[in-house]
């Protein structure tokens, strides 16, 4: 890096850290599929005599907010003021989710407790800091008209009072076509940001949102472009921009960084700043949380994408569904320029 470029990088770092100071207190509404991430921590001492599989001696179990609730946890860790709308079952796990959300000072009043639904749980068996297997417990059923109306009413009532809406769609039934399209339309009419972490099968529900954040595999599949084709990221992004007409699109590309697309602009690549990858679980939640907060604080799409890139870089250096803080992001930025 030559001296002029180094000086420019330092100036950009100083500007970004000033923007970080504007994140606290931004009001974000999260809508999506609530889950619980459960971890069984242990070690392998032998192979089972019953089958050629390792026996894990369990020494600790922990539970963490997952899915859309993990997005909330990330936003709170970045000092946002957050409320959430979704569904949990009328079970102890659902009650635990609400207690944990209250414990981090997020607003769970928009959560619908449904006796017809099971709170989704993903259990990961981890030995020697290596995930060995994941067990999912879920019963996915379409929303009744009554539940859909309750969720939508909760959303529309809250949109006028927030800076941004973040839809976290894990395709577990909460984000129906009607809910997604109504939220996007209402947010656009109210001049609010609407950021979406999409699912492939629901892609056409997200037309005209502010920004979407698929990963490069999802973008390629959605656009029908083979992942092994030359310039796949650029072609996928251009196809999605044409198909969905968002204001912007941010494709996360793993070790390649991120690709940002804006209307009538050429693709901009944002190089990865990751120091070491420990676990990518939940990194997408961290990225879209930082991105949404940055946009709600007045950042440009490029500035918010850079913020998201640094936040994700910190998250993948932690194990499991982790959160990051503003000081951690600032420290990552500082290491990048020194």
N, C-alpha and C positions, 0 to 999 in steps of 0.2 A: 504494500500500500504506500503510495507516494505521500509526501507531506501535505499537499493540497487536499488530497482525498481524505487523509486522516483528519485534517481540520474540519472538513465538511461533515465527516462522520461524528465528530465530537459535538458539533453544532446541532446535528439531528438528534443525538442522544439527549442533549440538554433540553431541546424542544419536546421530545417524547416524555421525559421525566416530568416536565411541567404539565403535560396533558394528563399523565397518570394522577396528578394531584386533583384533577377535576372529576375523577371517577366516583369518589365517595358520595353516597346519597342519591345517585341516579335511580329512578324508579322503573323497575322492570317487572313485567307480568310474564310468567312462564306458563305455557299451556302444553300438556303432553302426558306421556305414559310414565307413571310413577312405579318405581321398582325398589327392591332391597338387594344390595350386594352383600352376601354373607361369605366370610372367609374362615376356613378351617386350616389352621397353621400347625405344621408338624414336621416330622423327619422320617426318613425311610431307614429302617434297620435291617429288613430282610425281605425276601420274596415269599409270597404266599404259597403254602403247600397245596392249596386248593386249585390254583390257577397261576400261570406265569405272569403275575402282576405284583407290583410293589405293595407292601403293607405300610401304611402311613400311621405313625404313632402321633395322635392328635394331642397337642398341648395347650391350644388356645383357640377360641372362636370369637370372631368380631363381626359386627354388622355395620354397614355404611349405607347412606342414602344413595340410591341408584337411579338410572334413567333420568327423567325430567327432574327428579328430586336432587340428583347429583349436579345438574345444571344450576339449580337453586343454591346448593352448597357452594359451588364455584363463584357465583355472583355475590353471595354474602361474604365470602373470603376476600373478594375484591371490593368490599365495602359498599355494595349496592343495596338498595332498599327493595326487597323482593317479595312478591306474592305468587302463589302457584294455584293452578286449576288442573284437576285431574280426578282420578278415581282410585280408591283403595277398597279392599274388601272389609266387611264387618267382622274383622278378626284381630287377634292380638298383634300380628305383624303390621296391619294397617294403623292400629292405634299407636304402635311404636314409631311409625313414620311421622305421624302428626306430632307426637311428643318431641322427636328429634328436630323437626322443622321449627317448632316453637322454641326449642332450646338454642337454636342458632339465630333466633329473632327474625325468622321468615314468617310470612303471613299465610297460614294454611286454610283460611276461612272458605276459599273457593273449592276445596276438595270435597267431592261427593263420596260418602261412605255407602257402598252398595252391598246388600246381603247376597246379591246374585253374582258378585265378582270375588275372585281370590286375589289377594295382594301378591304381586309377582315377586318371586325370589330366585336369585341366581346364586348358587353356592359353588365356590371355587375351593378346591383342595390344593393346598400349597405346601410343598416340602422343600426345604433348603432354598427358599425364595424362588422356587420354580413352580409355576402353575401346572398341575398334573392332569386335572380333569375339571369340567364344569357341569353341574347338575342344575337344570332349569325346572322350576315348578310354577306352572301357569296354566290357566284355563281361559283361552281367549274366546270371547263371544261378542257378537255385534251389539252395539248400544241400542237399547230400546228408544223409542221416540221420546219418552218422558225424560230419560237420562240425557239424551242428546240436547234436548231443549234446556234442561237445567244447566248443563255445562256451557252452552252457548249464551244463555242469559247472564251467567256469572262473568263470562268473558266480555260481553258487550257493555255490561255495567261498569267494568273496571278500566276499559281502554282509555276513556277520556282523562283519567287521573294518573296515567303513567307516561314515561318518556319513550318506552319501547315495549314491543311484545316479542317474545322469543318462543317459537313453536319447536318443541322437542319431540319429533315423531319417531317412535320405535315400532310403529305398525302393530300396536297392541290394542287397537280399537278406539282409543279416545279421540284421535285427530281424524274425524270423518271428513269426507269431501265438503259437506255443508259447513262444518265448523271451521275448517281451514279457509275456505273461500270467503265465508262471512267475516272472519277475523281480518283477513287481508284487506277486504273491501272497507271495513270499518276503520282500520288503522290508516289506510290511505286517505280516506275522507277526513280523518281527524288530524292528518299531518304527522302521524306517528311512524316510527321505524318498526318494521316487521321482519325479523330475521328467522330463518328456518333451517333446522338440521333435518334434511329430508330422508325419506325412504323411497326406494326405487319404484315400488308399485303404486305409489300415491303421487308421483311427480307432477301430473297435470293439475293437481289440486292447488299448486303453489304459484300459479300465474300472477304476475304483476306485484309480487312481494318486493321488499327492499333488497334483500340479499339472501342467497342460499349458500350452504357450505358442504357440498358432497365431497367425498374423497375421490381420488383419481380413478379408482376401480369402479365406483358407483357412477361417476360421470361418463365413463366409457360405455358402461352397460346401458345407461339411460339413453345415450345418444346413438347407440348401435354401432359404435366404432370399436374395432378390435384393439385390445390393450397393447398388442405387439406392433401396431401400425406406427409408422413414423409420424411425429408431430401429433400424437394422440391427444395430449392435454389441450393443445390449442384448438384442434378440430372439435373435441368434445365440448369445450367451453363455448366456442362460437355457436355450435348447434343448440346448446341449452339456452344461450342468450336469445337466440332467434325463436326457439320454441316457447319459452316461458316469459320472456320480456320483463325480467326483473331489472331493478336499477343497477345491480351488480351481482357478481358470482365469484365466490372464493373457493377454488378447488384445492384441497389439502393433498399434498403429494409425498408424504413420508419424508424420506431422507433428501428428497429433491426440493423441499420447502413448500411453497404455496404459489398458486397462479391466480392472479386477480384479473377479472374482466369487468369493464364498465361500458356503458352505452357509448358507441361511437369512439371507443378507445382501443388501442392495441393491447394485447395481453401483456401484463407485467408480472415477471417472476420475482418472488421474494425468497431469497436463499435461506435455507434452514440455519438456525442458530443453536441447534441442539448440541450439547456437549457430549452426552452419553445417553443411550436409550436403555432404560431399565425395565419399563413396562408401558405399553401404549394404551392400556385400559383407561378409558375416560378422557383421553387427550382431546378428542373431538368436542366433548362437553366443555372442557377448559377453553379451547380455542373460540368457540362461538360465544361463550360467556364474556370473554375479554373483548371480542369483536363488537358485540352488542353494546356493552358498556362504553366502549370507545366512541362508537357512532352516536350514542345518546349524549355523550359529553361534547359533541361537536367536531370530532375528528373527521378527516376525509376518509374515503374508503381505503386508500393506501395506508394512511397512518394507523387506522384501526386494524388493518390486516397485519401490519408490522407488530403492533401490540399483541395481537392474537398469536403470532408466530413465536414471540418471546415467551408468552404464557404457556403455550403448548410445549416449548422447549424445556421449561422448568418442570412441567407435569410428567413428561416421559422419563425424567430422572428419578421418579418416585415409584413405589410399588402400589398397584391397585388403583381404585378410583380415588385419586388424590385431588386436592385443591391447591391453589397457589395464592400468594398474597401480593399486594402492591410492592412492598419492600423486596420480595424475591424477584419480581420482574425488573425492578430498578437495578438490583445487583447483577442480574443476567445481562442487562443492557450495558452496565459499567464494565463487566468482564469482556464484552464484545469490542469495546472501543479502546481498551487498555492492553 
